[in-house]
Amino acid sequence: MRIVLPNAISTCPDCSCFTRRGDVECSVSTMQHIRQFALLVCVTVFCVVSTAQELPTTASVPELSKNPRKFDGHLVQVRAWLAFGWEGDNFLFDSAKPAPRRTADFQAASVWFYCKPDRERKVWDTIQFGGPPVLGTFTGYFHFVPDQKSRMKDVFDPGPLQLEVVGVSDLATNAKPNTFRTATPHN
């Protein structure tokens, strides 16, 4: 036979209700713990989401040209030749091929290179503007604008493939623009 002795009665420190030692915690105290835990979880999730940065997808100029809808609106990183043009008609060309002598060479796939005003200084300070094409890695938001009507009327048309550049890295300091020629077969 089991004898049960009454537990001593005490006051809950959180709400001043009476509870017995050994009994289940006061319901007010439990609810406060649940609220504190839920708040902690929400703050942690918010911090992780707000500090997470979108990682760029690596792509080439031909990949962007062949699958523009796949990359539209995404942050991409492109290794390419940047050929400078007149008043903003700067284009990226495939890094695996020789750099074009001028930007009007539209036989090859190309992506229009531009910066928003708040990023221009950072980008252009990294690149030696003008002169021969520059080989580098360009990070930015790719935009596919297939409808010519949605682009500016009576103004230079950059084409449907556009890269809003936000960063430049890995500039090749000793790359020669026209030395990357494809091998010609010997007769």
Summary of the structure (lengths in Angstrom):
residues: 187
radius of gyration: 31.0
end to end distance: 108.6
largest distance: 108.6
contacts: 444
relative contact order: 0.14
helix: 26%
strand: 26%
